[in-house]
Amino acid sequence: MDDTMNADGTLLVPVANAETATRQLDTAIDLATDRSYRILLLYVLEVPPQLSLQDGRRYLLEDETEQLLADAAGRVESAGVPVESRIRIARDVATGIVGGAEAYDANAILLGWRGRPPREDVILGSYLDTVLRNAPCDVLVKRVKTPTPAIDSVLVAVAGGPHDGYAAEAAGAIARRNDASVTLLHVVDPDDTDLPGDEAQGVLEDTADSFARVDSVERTVLESADVAGTITDQTAHHDLTVLGVSRGGLIQRRLLGSISEAVGRHAAGTVILAKRYDPVPSRVRRLFR
């Protein structure tokens, strides 16, 4: 029987080139192994409007693309993780990824992000913003501008937001796979009354429940009016930083410059941003704003 039939879920990993695929797969293999997921590698072939989608496959698909998928699949197989690969034809990358997540019933998507400076009309990137907004499943965004180091220490920034739990789950999976220690960090802003300092320790204790079978889990509460800057400073002491996107998500313009985006751009080392899927349609959410 195909091993993919025995998997408990599907992690969709869109790949675009060998360098970023290598850095994504470090994390993808950790997550898939911990959760007994299969990995589905996806290459989106973007076809311009002057060509039909059928002609796009005929004229634009290159041997290098198939080799990229074969090499990535071989690496996943060598780690003992079930893997499949697909090439999806679409007018744009975001449509291809979101459509792939729907078609292949993905439980989560792991995106690679180079951490480039923002433009006025985008936050993370033109297709990343769209996938974060429209994906029908959980999304993880890994900054891949530097190679992934050996992971001995994981920092999890906890703000009390709706995506903290998913960030903790992902961090726990990676920590278990690498036998790494975890530090849970909450930074109290003296001017923020949403989560006063005397409640912060309780939030960290609740979050610690996600780290079963992790030998070392520390809890740290700091006070600073510069929350993003303080978290960023702490990232220098860890190999990996994981945090949930800020309240409302990275995808709303008013949150440009939000804590999660700022830490994602400026943190030392590797960063993963986590967004839990919200099944409530956006049009329904707008009715209650």
C-alpha angles and dihedrals in degrees: 000000000000109000090224088069089062096053120113094220146340129264110198113211114187110204129194107169140005097257098054092038090058091053094045093050093058088067097033092058092049092050096043093048094050093048099035091241128153118233118233112198113207130192115189113209105207111213120197118231094252089069129060115240090248091053089048091063091045098049106024106039109100132197088240090065093056090046091051091055093044093051092047092047090050091054092050092047091051088057090056095249121134110246141183131176133211138184112213123195115217143149091244137012096246093053090049094051096045091045090048092051089053096043095047096039094237119194092201142000124220111203128189119226126189094206095235120174113275124257123216094256099043139047108199100356140314096267097030092059091051094048091049089052099044109025113125092217144035116305132209121190116199120195103228103179090111131039116266109256127215103285114230099143130036125195117204114192110209120196102163092252130140095262099049092094093056091046089053092049092052092045091049092053092051093044092052093049093050099036087238131161120242130218117195111206131192120179114204116213106209090215095051114090096182093088113013120202095256090061097044095082090054091053090052091049091052091049092050089069088077092065103074112160092018106124100207123038116164126189120214129181119189131178122224140137088221099066097168093045093049093050090047091052090052093052089072089072096055138060096223134024122199125185140159118247115264122270109295092018135260091283101078117088093225088064095058102127091027121153096260094048094045093050090044091056101040107030120118114246127356122349132192122191117201130206121183115217114257109205093195107105115244091237089059092048090053091058090063099045 
